[in-house]
Amino acid sequence: QVQLVESGGGWVQAGDSLRLSCATTSGRPFSNYAVGWFRQAPGKEREFVAAFGWSGRTYYADSVKDRFTISRDNAKNTVFLQMNSLAPEDTAVYYCAARSSASGGGYSFKSAYDYWGQGTQVTVSS
């Protein structure tokens, strides 16, 4: 079982930055998993934000490309999401997710992820 714990959310103004963290308590290295960030705004479906593939390649939703950066510290078993130039439409609960298998679809498919964190709220005011 993999437990994921997100942190770093908060309330910011448009144009500000935040860095989210996702730590795992799994005994297996985080590098054994593909890890993604998703977000869910009120009344909307949970949507893909960014992901790390097993090869280390990164993937981003078009809406966050060039503003958000996913990175990881394998020694600390932590994945980060650096969010710059935040806008009100980025307001959502942000979730970290991990998957141990390549089956089930591409990195943007939330159904392909096996483990989820509890989420952290990000609120961006205009």
KOLDOZA-878431 format. One line per field, with one value per atom (N, C-alpha, C, O): residue number from 0; residue in one letter; atom name; x, y, z. Coordinates in steps of 0.05 Angstrom, whole numbers, plus 5000, padded with zeros to 4 digits. Example, Ala and Ser with C-alpha at 12.3 -4.5 7.8 and 13.67 -1.06 7.14 Angstrom:
resi = (0 0 0 0 1 1 1 1)
resn = (A A A A S S S S)
name = (N CA C O N CA C O)
c1 = (5264 5246 5264 5285 5257 5273 5258 5268)
c2 = (4886 4910 4934 4934 4955 4979 5001 5023)
c3 = (5156 5156 5156 5169 5142 5143 5157 5161)
//
This chain:
resi = (0 0 0 0 1 1 1 1 2 2 2 2 3 3 3 3 4 4 4 4 5 5 5 5 6 6 6 6 7 7 7 7 8 8 8 8 9 9 9 9 10 10 10 10 11 11 11 11 12 12 12 12 13 13 13 13 14 14 14 14 15 15 15 15 16 16 16 16 17 17 17 17 18 18 18 18 19 19 19 19 20 20 20 20 21 21 21 21 22 22 22 22 23 23 23 23 24 24 24 24 25 25 25 25 26 26 26 26 27 27 27 27 28 28 28 28 29 29 29 29 30 30 30 30 31 31 31 31 32 32 32 32 33 33 33 33 34 34 34 34 35 35 35 35 36 36 36 36 37 37 37 37 38 38 38 38 39 39 39 39 40 40 40 40 41 41 41 41 42 42 42 42 43 43 43 43 44 44 44 44 45 45 45 45 46 46 46 46 47 47 47 47 48 48 48 48 49 49 49 49 50 50 50 50 51 51 51 51 52 52 52 52 53 53 53 53 54 54 54 54 55 55 55 55 56 56 56 56 57 57 57 57 58 58 58 58 59 59 59 59 60 60 60 60 61 61 61 61 62 62 62 62 63 63 63 63 64 64 64 64 65 65 65 65 66 66 66 66 67 67 67 67 68 68 68 68 69 69 69 69 70 70 70 70 71 71 71 71 72 72 72 72 73 73 73 73 74 74 74 74 75 75 75 75 76 76 76 76 77 77 77 77 78 78 78 78 79 79 79 79 80 80 80 80 81 81 81 81 82 82 82 82 83 83 83 83 84 84 84 84 85 85 85 85 86 86 86 86 87 87 87 87 88 88 88 88 89 89 89 89 90 90 90 90 91 91 91 91 92 92 92 92 93 93 93 93 94 94 94 94 95 95 95 95 96 96 96 96 97 97 97 97 98 98 98 98 99 99 99 99 100 100 100 100 101 101 101 101 102 102 102 102 103 103 103 103 104 104 104 104 105 105 105 105 106 106 106 106 107 107 107 107 108 108 108 108 109 109 109 109 110 110 110 110 111 111 111 111 112 112 112 112 113 113 113 113 114 114 114 114 115 115 115 115 116 116 116 116 117 117 117 117 118 118 118 118 119 119 119 119 120 120 120 120 121 121 121 121 122 122 122 122 123 123 123 123 124 124 124 124 125 125 125 125)
resn = (Q Q Q Q V V V V Q Q Q Q L L L L V V V V E E E E S S S S G G G G G G G G G G G G W W W W V V V V Q Q Q Q A A A A G G G G D D D D S S S S L L L L R R R R L L L L S S S S C C C C A A A A T T T T T T T T S S S S G G G G R R R R P P P P F F F F S S S S N N N N Y Y Y Y A A A A V V V V G G G G W W W W F F F F R R R R Q Q Q Q A A A A P P P P G G G G K K K K E E E E R R R R E E E E F F F F V V V V A A A A A A A A F F F F G G G G W W W W S S S S G G G G R R R R T T T T Y Y Y Y Y Y Y Y A A A A D D D D S S S S V V V V K K K K D D D D R R R R F F F F T T T T I I I I S S S S R R R R D D D D N N N N A A A A K K K K N N N N T T T T V V V V F F F F L L L L Q Q Q Q M M M M N N N N S S S S L L L L A A A A P P P P E E E E D D D D T T T T A A A A V V V V Y Y Y Y Y Y Y Y C C C C A A A A A A A A R R R R S S S S S S S S A A A A S S S S G G G G G G G G G G G G Y Y Y Y S S S S F F F F K K K K S S S S A A A A Y Y Y Y D D D D Y Y Y Y W W W W G G G G Q Q Q Q G G G G T T T T Q Q Q Q V V V V T T T T V V V V S S S S S S S S)
name = (N CA C O N CA C O N CA C O N CA C O N CA C O N CA C O N CA C O N CA C O N CA C O N CA C O N CA C O N CA C O N CA C O N CA C O N CA C O N CA C O N CA C O N CA C O N CA C O N CA C O N CA C O N CA C O N CA C O N CA C O N CA C O N CA C O N CA C O N CA C O N CA C O N CA C O N CA C O N CA C O N CA C O N CA C O N CA C O N CA C O N CA C O N CA C O N CA C O N CA C O N CA C O N CA C O N CA C O N CA C O N CA C O N CA C O N CA C O N CA C O N CA C O N CA C O N CA C O N CA C O N CA C O N CA C O N CA C O N CA C O N CA C O N CA C O N CA C O N CA C O N CA C O N CA C O N CA C O N CA C O N CA C O N CA C O N CA C O N CA C O N CA C O N CA C O N CA C O N CA C O N CA C O N CA C O N CA C O N CA C O N CA C O N CA C O N CA C O N CA C O N CA C O N CA C O N CA C O N CA C O N CA C O N CA C O N CA C O N CA C O N CA C O N CA C O N CA C O N CA C O N CA C O N CA C O N CA C O N CA C O N CA C O N CA C O N CA C O N CA C O N CA C O N CA C O N CA C O N CA C O N CA C O N CA C O N CA C O N CA C O N CA C O N CA C O N CA C O N CA C O N CA C O N CA C O N CA C O N CA C O N CA C O N CA C O N CA C O N CA C O N CA C O N CA C O N CA C O N CA C O N CA C O N CA C O)
c1 = (5017 5000 5017 5037 5010 5025 5007 4985 5018 5004 5017 5042 5001 5011 5001 4977 5018 5010 5019 5042 4999 5005 5007 4995 5022 5023 5031 5040 5029 5038 5016 5022 4991 4970 4965 4976 4949 4943 4928 4918 4926 4912 4932 4949 4931 4950 4935 4912 4949 4937 4947 4968 4932 4939 4968 4975 4983 5011 5031 5055 5021 5039 5047 5038 5064 5073 5068 5066 5066 5064 5079 5082 5089 5101 5087 5087 5076 5063 5083 5100 5079 5096 5078 5056 5089 5075 5096 5115 5092 5110 5097 5072 5113 5102 5114 5137 5097 5107 5112 5118 5110 5115 5144 5162 5148 5175 5190 5214 5175 5187 5195 5181 5217 5225 5203 5190 5200 5180 5187 5169 5212 5221 5210 5212 5199 5187 5159 5148 5149 5122 5122 5140 5102 5096 5078 5059 5084 5070 5057 5070 5033 5019 5006 5001 5001 4985 4959 4959 4937 4911 4898 4907 4878 4863 4834 4825 4818 4789 4778 4780 4766 4753 4724 4713 4711 4683 4665 4665 4650 4631 4643 4629 4669 4682 4695 4698 4701 4715 4744 4756 4754 4783 4799 4793 4818 4833 4863 4874 4876 4904 4919 4911 4941 4958 4986 4995 4999 5026 5033 5020 5054 5062 5091 5103 5102 5129 5125 5112 5136 5135 5158 5176 5158 5179 5206 5227 5206 5232 5243 5265 5227 5235 5224 5227 5212 5200 5176 5162 5172 5150 5128 5133 5104 5081 5064 5062 5052 5037 5011 5010 4991 4967 4973 4990 4960 4965 4960 4973 4941 4933 4955 4954 4974 4994 5022 5041 5025 5051 5064 5051 5089 5105 5100 5114 5081 5076 5082 5092 5076 5080 5104 5109 5117 5140 5138 5136 5138 5139 5168 5183 5175 5203 5201 5180 5224 5224 5251 5272 5250 5275 5273 5259 5287 5285 5296 5286 5315 5327 5306 5306 5288 5267 5241 5221 5240 5215 5193 5171 5199 5179 5178 5199 5154 5150 5138 5122 5147 5139 5124 5127 5107 5094 5098 5085 5117 5121 5101 5100 5086 5065 5071 5071 5076 5082 5059 5043 5059 5039 5011 4996 5004 4978 4955 4958 4934 4910 4886 4886 4864 4840 4830 4819 4834 4824 4841 4834 4863 4879 4868 4878 4848 4837 4824 4807 4832 4823 4835 4853 4826 4840 4859 4851 4884 4905 4911 4915 4912 4916 4942 4947 4956 4979 4969 4953 4979 4971 4995 5014 4995 5017 5006 4984 5020 5012 5036 5059 5031 5053 5054 5072 5034 5032 5028 5016 5039 5036 5009 5002 4995 4969 4948 4950 4927 4904 4903 4885 4922 4920 4944 4962 4944 4966 4967 4950 4987 4992 4970 4967 4954 4933 4907 4887 4906 4882 4881 4897 4863 4862 4854 4862 4840 4832 4856 4854 4878 4902 4919 4938 4912 4928 4916 4891 4934 4925 4922 4906 4938 4940 4936 4946 4921 4915 4920 4915 4928 4930 4903 4884 4903 4878 4872 4850 4891 4888 4896 4895 4903 4910 4897 4899 4885 4870 4888 4905 4884 4898 4876 4859 4877 4858 4873 4891 4866 4879 4858 4838 4863 4844 4854 4878 4836 4843 4849 4855)
c2 = (4976 5000 5025 5026 5044 5069 5091 5095 5106 5129 5154 5157 5172 5198 5221 5221 5239 5262 5288 5292 5304 5329 5352 5350 5372 5396 5419 5416 5443 5467 5484 5506 5475 5491 5516 5519 5534 5558 5578 5572 5602 5624 5644 5653 5650 5669 5688 5684 5708 5727 5720 5707 5728 5723 5733 5755 5717 5723 5712 5711 5703 5691 5663 5651 5652 5624 5607 5618 5582 5562 5537 5531 5523 5497 5476 5477 5457 5435 5411 5407 5397 5373 5349 5350 5326 5300 5281 5274 5272 5253 5225 5223 5205 5178 5164 5167 5148 5132 5103 5086 5099 5072 5064 5081 5038 5029 5027 5025 5028 5027 5055 5074 5058 5085 5097 5083 5122 5137 5134 5135 5130 5128 5103 5100 5084 5060 5065 5048 5089 5095 5118 5135 5118 5143 5160 5149 5185 5202 5226 5238 5231 5253 5272 5265 5296 5316 5320 5323 5320 5326 5348 5354 5361 5381 5379 5370 5388 5388 5414 5419 5429 5454 5447 5427 5464 5459 5455 5472 5434 5429 5418 5415 5413 5403 5376 5367 5363 5337 5341 5362 5320 5321 5320 5303 5338 5339 5336 5342 5327 5323 5350 5369 5351 5375 5369 5381 5349 5343 5315 5304 5303 5276 5271 5283 5253 5242 5213 5197 5207 5179 5163 5174 5137 5120 5127 5122 5137 5144 5170 5178 5184 5210 5233 5257 5226 5246 5259 5246 5285 5299 5306 5309 5308 5313 5334 5335 5352 5374 5378 5374 5387 5396 5423 5438 5428 5452 5477 5498 5475 5499 5507 5529 5489 5496 5496 5503 5487 5486 5513 5533 5514 5539 5554 5574 5545 5559 5540 5548 5514 5494 5476 5471 5467 5448 5426 5431 5401 5378 5370 5369 5363 5354 5335 5331 5322 5303 5302 5308 5294 5289 5260 5253 5243 5214 5208 5189 5222 5217 5222 5209 5241 5248 5235 5239 5219 5207 5227 5223 5249 5271 5281 5283 5287 5299 5327 5331 5346 5374 5384 5373 5403 5417 5447 5459 5459 5488 5502 5496 5519 5533 5563 5576 5574 5602 5616 5603 5642 5658 5647 5643 5642 5630 5649 5674 5637 5652 5641 5619 5657 5647 5621 5605 5615 5590 5566 5543 5571 5549 5541 5522 5555 5548 5521 5515 5503 5476 5461 5471 5437 5419 5403 5392 5403 5389 5362 5360 5342 5315 5303 5308 5289 5273 5245 5235 5232 5204 5189 5200 5163 5145 5120 5111 5110 5086 5068 5077 5042 5022 5007 4991 5011 4996 5015 5036 5008 5024 5018 5032 4998 4992 5011 5023 5014 5031 5058 5073 5064 5090 5107 5100 5130 5148 5163 5158 5180 5193 5212 5219 5221 5240 5226 5240 5200 5185 5180 5165 5193 5190 5161 5152 5147 5120 5101 5079 5109 5092 5093 5077 5111 5114 5097 5096 5085 5066 5079 5071 5100 5111 5142 5155 5152 5181 5192 5179 5217 5232 5244 5241 5258 5270 5297 5307 5308 5334 5357 5356 5379 5404 5427 5428 5445 5467 5489 5498 5498 5521 5541 5535 5565 5586 5610 5620 5619 5642 5664 5661 5687 5709 5729 5732 5743 5762 5789 5808)
c3 = (5000 5000 5000 5014 4984 4982 4994 4985 5012 5023 5013 5014 5004 4993 5010 5017 5016 5032 5018 5014 5010 4998 5018 5040 5012 5028 5011 4988 5022 5008 4996 4985 4998 4987 5004 5026 4994 5009 4992 4970 5003 4990 4980 4995 4954 4942 4924 4917 4915 4896 4867 4864 4848 4820 4815 4823 4801 4795 4814 4809 4837 4858 4850 4831 4867 4863 4888 4910 4884 4906 4898 4874 4917 4912 4928 4953 4915 4928 4931 4914 4952 4957 4960 4970 4951 4954 4965 4951 4989 5001 5003 5007 5001 5004 5028 5034 5040 5063 5055 5071 5029 5019 5023 5022 5028 5031 5005 5004 4983 4957 4948 4955 4934 4925 4907 4892 4909 4893 4864 4846 4858 4831 4817 4793 4833 4821 4810 4797 4815 4807 4787 4786 4770 4755 4774 4786 4776 4794 4780 4762 4786 4773 4792 4816 4783 4798 4782 4758 4797 4785 4802 4824 4792 4808 4802 4780 4821 4818 4830 4853 4812 4820 4827 4818 4843 4851 4827 4808 4827 4805 4779 4759 4780 4756 4760 4782 4737 4739 4747 4743 4759 4766 4740 4722 4737 4712 4716 4738 4695 4696 4696 4683 4711 4712 4701 4682 4713 4706 4716 4734 4704 4712 4706 4687 4721 4716 4706 4720 4683 4674 4686 4699 4681 4692 4680 4693 4656 4643 4654 4648 4670 4679 4662 4669 4640 4623 4638 4653 4633 4645 4625 4601 4635 4618 4632 4656 4616 4627 4611 4587 4625 4612 4598 4607 4576 4561 4577 4574 4595 4611 4631 4641 4637 4657 4646 4660 4621 4609 4610 4605 4616 4618 4644 4649 4660 4686 4709 4730 4706 4727 4720 4696 4740 4736 4757 4781 4747 4765 4768 4749 4793 4798 4821 4834 4827 4849 4862 4850 4887 4903 4912 4931 4897 4903 4931 4944 4940 4967 4989 5009 4984 5003 4996 5010 4975 4966 4964 4974 4951 4949 4920 4906 4911 4885 4890 4908 4874 4877 4853 4831 4857 4835 4840 4857 4825 4827 4809 4785 4820 4805 4805 4826 4782 4779 4763 4750 4765 4751 4755 4736 4780 4786 4778 4781 4770 4761 4776 4786 4778 4792 4781 4797 4756 4745 4754 4748 4768 4779 4807 4818 4817 4842 4841 4824 4859 4860 4883 4897 4888 4906 4888 4868 4896 4881 4894 4918 4877 4887 4874 4850 4890 4881 4877 4892 4856 4850 4841 4829 4846 4837 4824 4831 4805 4792 4789 4785 4792 4791 4765 4760 4748 4723 4699 4702 4677 4653 4639 4620 4648 4635 4645 4667 4630 4638 4626 4632 4608 4595 4599 4614 4586 4588 4615 4632 4618 4643 4651 4675 4632 4639 4647 4654 4647 4653 4684 4694 4697 4726 4734 4756 4717 4724 4724 4734 4712 4711 4737 4740 4755 4779 4802 4805 4817 4838 4865 4881 4870 4897 4895 4876 4914 4915 4943 4963 4943 4968 4975 4961 4998 5007 4995 4997 4981 4968 4985 5009 4971 4985 4969 4945 4984 4971 4962 4977 4938 4927 4919 4903 4930 4923 4913 4927 4889 4877 4874 4860 4886 4884 4863 4859 4850 4829 4841 4826)
//
